[in-house]
Each structure stands twice: as C-alpha cells, then as structure tokens.
Amino acid sequence: MVEIKGVKRMWIVILFGLAILVFLEVIRELHCFQVTEYVVESDKLTQVGRELCVLFLSDLHNHVYGKENEKLRKAIVEAHPDLILIGGDMLVGKNGKTWTPALEFAKSLPKICPVYYANGNHEQRMKEKPENYDASYEEYKKQLQLAGVHFLENETVHLDKLNLTGLEIPLTGYRRMKKGNVQFQEIIQRIGEKEGEEFQILLAHNPCYMDLYKAWGADLILSGHLHGGVARIPGVLGVITPGFQLFPKYSGDIYREGEQTIVVSKGLGTHTVNIRFLNPAELIVLHLQGKPCVKEENPV
C-alpha cells in the first residue's frame, strides 16, 4: 500500500512539473515571434528578371512586440522587402477594443516599401455591420490610406509582371464549430475570373476554402486566420481552429501542390483563446524566384 501511494505521489509530481513547463512555454510563445522564410519558384516568375522579397504578415490582433511594435518593425526592415502583404485581422473587431496599436504599426510600413492590405473577418464585419461597433472601420481604412497603404477589397492590382488580388468571402463563411457554405460562383462574383498569364498572388484570409482558391487559378495563395491551430503537433499539423474545428488541413506551413503554392501564416497575435503551444507566432518572408533552367546533356 505504501509503495502504491509512493508511485501515485511520483506521478502527481511529474504531471505537476509538466503542467508548469507547458504553462511557461505558452507564456513565452505569447511574447515572441519568429521569422519564417520560404522559397517560391515558378516559371512565370522568370519574366520578373530578379528575385522578389515579399513579406507576409497576418492576424496581429493588436498585439505589440516592444514599444510601438519596434521589435516587429525592426525584423521587417532587416528583411529588406520589395513588397509587404497584409492578410487581415490586424485589429480585433469587438466593442471596447481599440484599433490604435494595429493602426500605428501599419501606418509605419509604407515608409519601408509598398504595402497591400486584404481584410480578414475582423475588419470585414466592422465594415459590413458598422451599427454593431463603436469603432469605425472607415476611419481606420482612411488613416491607413493616407499613410500610403493600398487596400484590396475584392480587387486586383497589376504590378510589374505579376497580379495581386485580395478576396473577401461572405461573412457566413466564418462559422464556429462547422465550415460555412461558400460556393465557387461567389468567388467569381466577387473577384471575377483570373486575368492574364502573369504570376497570380491571391490574398484569401480563410484557408478553409482552399479548394475554391486553387480552382480559381492562383499561383500563390496566402492565408492566415487559424492562428496555426492554437497548438501544434510538431511536424504534422495544428490541433484546433479559433472556430473550434479539429485538425484543419491547412493551418500554418507551406504546401506545394502541382504548380500552385499555398502559404498559411500561423499569425502574429491571438484573441479570445489566448494560447499558443509549440506554435510560435511568425513573420513570413517569401523569396519569389524564377525556376532555374535545366540544361539537357548532349547524348554521347
């Protein structure tokens, strides 16, 4: 009996120690971020003539790294980007929440390079249902535009040898517990058919509809929204979405499928469920390159 009690006590101590370690790791991950770099290659990028450095950030949710986000901004400057793409949810669309941290940070980015911003569900619901919020999306957008930020609200911009589109799916596509019902035709109604043969980047906040984005024809799809799955099984996948769906297929990584590349950001902040475990926040640096020519050997 004494031996059994000793074993139980040992397991209690072990489990308590593990709980403390998990708690400390969660706290650590909520206060730091990493820079994740990916290489994206395409034959279509060969005509650009050089490598493009594209910085992708998503789901900041008003989080602050250092005074006035100086740590985050320093990491962006050090990446020397040609283009900054924002994938939405920089603020928290909730009454009583200010958008000042997101605003002040985003306003500083056009001083580095051109910035394009596609909304997430937090910005979109503030825009489409202004009567429900005490903060004005239009004022937020106006101030960012005055600072030089370009918004892509179901719009496409033609850059040098590539096209960039920002998509807003219907708000009914964001549901808790189950996937919403978004149809391909709704995508076409909002952003039209893919244009031209240039390399096409699609900013589409919610990765749950990845099959629709792929069918639309984008060469590079950039998403976020799922915060990496809150906690991650290392090297495998995220555990749960903010909408409480288990084991999402695309939650935070790079996925190469045929000639298409998908990048899903784990995000930079959290909201409501303020937990990260084995799932560090991230700033993504994309190196866009033309595919190297493969010379055929002359037969002997």
C-alpha positions in Angstrom: 0.0 0.0 0.0 2.8 2.4 0.9 4.5 1.6 -2.4 1.4 2.3 -4.4 1.0 5.7 -2.6 4.6 6.5 -3.4 4.0 5.8 -7.1 0.9 8.0 -7.2 2.8 10.8 -5.5 5.6 10.5 -8.1 3.1 10.7 -10.9 1.4 13.7 -9.3 4.8 15.5 -9.1 5.7 14.6 -12.7 2.3 15.8 -14.0 2.5 19.0 -12.0 6.0 19.6 -13.3 4.8 19.1 -16.9 1.9 21.4 -16.4 4.3 24.1 -15.1 6.6 23.6 -18.2 3.6 23.8 -20.6 2.4 27.0 -18.9 5.8 28.6 -19.1 6.1 27.7 -22.8 2.6 29.2 -23.5 3.6 32.4 -21.8 6.9 32.5 -23.7 5.3 32.0 -27.1 2.7 34.7 -26.4 5.5 37.2 -26.1 7.8 36.4 -29.0 7.8 35.7 -32.7 10.0 34.0 -35.3 10.9 34.9 -38.9 10.0 32.1 -41.2 11.5 32.1 -44.7 10.2 30.2 -47.8 11.3 30.0 -51.4 8.6 30.1 -54.0 9.6 29.1 -57.6 7.6 29.4 -60.8 8.4 29.6 -64.5 6.1 32.6 -64.6 8.5 34.5 -62.2 11.4 34.2 -64.7 10.0 37.2 -66.6 10.3 39.4 -63.5 14.0 39.2 -64.0 15.1 39.1 -60.4 14.2 37.6 -57.0 11.4 39.4 -55.2 11.4 39.5 -51.4 7.8 39.6 -50.2 6.9 40.0 -46.6 3.6 38.5 -45.4 2.0 39.3 -42.1 -1.4 38.3 -40.8 -3.5 38.1 -37.6 -1.7 40.6 -35.5 -4.9 41.3 -33.5 -3.4 44.5 -31.9 -0.5 42.5 -30.4 2.6 44.6 -29.6 6.2 43.4 -29.6 8.2 46.0 -27.8 7.4 49.7 -27.6 5.2 50.7 -30.6 6.0 47.3 -32.1 9.6 48.2 -32.6 10.8 44.6 -32.5 8.4 43.6 -35.2 9.2 46.6 -37.4 13.0 46.0 -36.9 12.6 42.4 -38.2 10.7 43.7 -41.2 13.3 46.4 -42.1 16.1 43.8 -41.8 14.3 41.5 -44.3 14.7 44.3 -47.0 11.3 43.5 -48.6 10.3 44.7 -52.0 6.6 44.3 -51.1 4.6 43.9 -47.9 1.4 42.0 -48.0 -1.1 42.1 -45.1 -3.5 39.1 -44.8 -6.1 40.7 -42.5 -7.1 40.6 -38.8 -4.6 43.2 -37.8 -7.1 44.5 -35.2 -9.8 42.9 -33.0 -13.3 43.6 -34.3 -15.0 43.8 -30.9 -16.6 46.6 -28.9 -14.3 48.0 -26.3 -11.2 47.1 -28.3 -9.2 49.9 -29.8 -7.5 49.6 -33.2 -4.8 52.1 -32.3 -1.9 49.5 -32.0 -2.7 48.0 -35.4 -3.2 51.4 -37.0 0.0 52.9 -35.7 2.0 49.9 -36.7 0.5 49.5 -40.2 0.9 53.3 -40.8 4.7 53.0 -40.5 5.1 50.2 -43.1 4.8 52.2 -46.3 8.0 54.0 -45.3 9.7 50.7 -45.9 8.2 49.6 -49.3 4.7 49.4 -51.0 2.0 47.8 -48.7 -1.1 46.0 -49.8 -3.8 45.1 -47.3 -6.6 42.5 -47.7 -9.2 42.3 -44.9 -9.8 39.4 -42.6 -13.1 38.6 -40.9 -12.5 41.2 -38.1 -12.1 44.1 -40.5 -14.8 42.8 -42.8 -17.5 42.5 -40.2 -16.7 46.0 -38.9 -17.1 47.3 -42.4 -20.3 45.4 -43.3 -22.1 45.8 -39.9 -20.9 49.2 -38.7 -24.0 49.6 -36.5 -22.7 46.8 -34.2 -19.4 48.5 -33.4 -18.3 51.6 -31.6 -15.1 51.9 -33.7 -15.2 53.0 -37.3 -13.7 50.7 -40.0 -13.9 53.5 -42.5 -11.9 55.8 -40.3 -9.3 53.1 -39.8 -9.1 52.5 -43.5 -8.9 56.2 -44.3 -6.0 56.8 -42.0 -4.1 53.9 -43.4 -4.8 55.0 -47.0 -3.5 58.5 -46.1 -0.3 56.8 -44.9 0.1 55.0 -48.2 -1.4 51.6 -47.6 -3.3 50.1 -50.5 -6.5 48.1 -49.7 -7.6 45.2 -51.9 -11.3 44.6 -51.2 -12.3 42.1 -53.8 -9.9 43.9 -56.1 -6.9 43.1 -58.3 -3.8 45.3 -58.8 -1.4 44.7 -61.7 2.2 45.0 -60.6 5.4 44.5 -62.6 5.0 41.1 -64.2 2.6 39.8 -61.5 -1.0 40.3 -60.4 -2.2 40.6 -56.8 -5.8 40.0 -55.7 -7.4 40.5 -52.3 -10.5 38.4 -51.6 -13.3 38.8 -49.0 -15.5 35.8 -48.8 -19.1 36.1 -47.4 -19.2 36.6 -43.6 -21.3 33.4 -43.5 -18.1 31.6 -44.4 -16.8 32.2 -40.9 -18.7 30.0 -38.5 -17.9 28.3 -35.3 -18.0 24.5 -34.9 -18.6 23.9 -38.6 -17.4 25.0 -42.0 -19.6 27.6 -43.8 -21.1 27.2 -47.2 -19.1 29.2 -49.7 -19.6 28.4 -53.4 -17.1 28.9 -56.2 -19.6 31.1 -58.1 -19.5 33.5 -55.1 -15.7 33.8 -55.5 -16.2 34.7 -59.2 -18.9 37.2 -58.4 -16.5 39.0 -56.0 -13.2 39.0 -57.8 -14.0 37.8 -61.3 -12.1 35.3 -63.4 -8.3 35.2 -63.0 -6.7 37.6 -65.5 -3.8 37.1 -67.8 -0.9 34.7 -67.7 1.2 36.6 -65.2 2.1 35.1 -61.8 -1.0 35.5 -59.7 -1.0 36.0 -55.9 -4.3 35.7 -54.0 -4.7 37.0 -50.5 -7.6 35.0 -49.1 -7.8 35.2 -45.3 -9.7 31.9 -44.5 -7.8 28.7 -45.6 -10.9 26.5 -45.1 -11.9 27.2 -48.7 -8.5 26.4 -50.2 -10.1 24.1 -52.9 -12.0 27.1 -54.2 -9.0 29.3 -54.3 -7.0 26.6 -56.1 -9.8 26.2 -58.7 -9.8 30.0 -59.3 -6.2 29.5 -60.5 -3.9 31.4 -58.2 -0.2 30.5 -58.4 0.5 31.6 -54.8 -2.3 31.6 -52.2 -1.6 33.5 -48.9 -3.9 32.8 -45.9 -4.0 33.0 -42.1 -7.0 33.1 -39.8 -6.4 29.8 -38.0 -3.5 31.0 -35.7 -1.5 27.9 -36.6 -4.1 25.6 -35.0 -3.6 27.2 -31.5 -1.4 24.2 -30.5 0.6 22.1 -32.9 1.7 18.5 -33.2 5.3 19.2 -34.3 6.0 18.4 -37.9 2.4 17.4 -38.5 -0.5 19.9 -38.2 -2.4 22.3 -36.0 -4.8 20.9 -33.4 -7.9 23.2 -33.4 -9.1 26.4 -35.1 -10.4 29.5 -33.4 -13.8 28.3 -34.7 -13.3 25.0 -32.7 -12.8 22.7 -35.7 -10.3 20.0 -35.1 -7.1 19.3 -37.2 -7.5 21.7 -40.1 -5.8 20.6 -43.3 -4.1 23.9 -43.9 -3.2 25.7 -40.6 0.3 27.0 -40.8 3.0 26.0 -43.3 4.0 26.0 -46.9 2.2 23.5 -49.2 3.3 22.8 -52.8 0.5 21.2 -54.9 1.4 20.8 -58.5 2.3 24.2 -59.9 0.5 26.0 -57.1 2.0 27.1 -53.8 0.0 27.7 -50.6 1.4 29.6 -47.6 -0.7 29.8 -44.4 0.6 32.1 -41.7 0.4 31.0 -38.0 -0.3 34.6 -37.3 1.3 37.2 -35.0 -1.3 37.5 -32.3 -4.2 35.9 -30.6 -7.7 36.8 -29.5 -10.4 35.2 -27.3 -8.3 31.9 -26.9 -5.0 33.5 -25.9 -2.9 30.3 -26.1 0.0 29.2 -28.3 1.8 25.9 -27.7 4.6 24.6 -29.9 3.1 27.1 -32.3 5.2 30.3 -32.3 3.9 33.5 -33.9 5.6 34.3 -37.2 6.5 36.9 -39.7 6.9 35.3 -43.1 9.5 36.2 -45.7 8.9 34.9 -49.2 11.7 34.7 -51.8 9.9 34.6 -55.2 12.2 33.2 -57.9 12.0 32.0 -61.4 12.7 28.3 -61.9 16.3 27.7 -62.8 16.9 26.5 -66.4 17.8 22.8 -66.6 20.2 22.1 -69.4 19.8 18.9 -71.2 23.0 16.9 -71.6 24.1 16.2 -75.1 23.9 12.5 -75.9 27.3 10.9 -76.3 
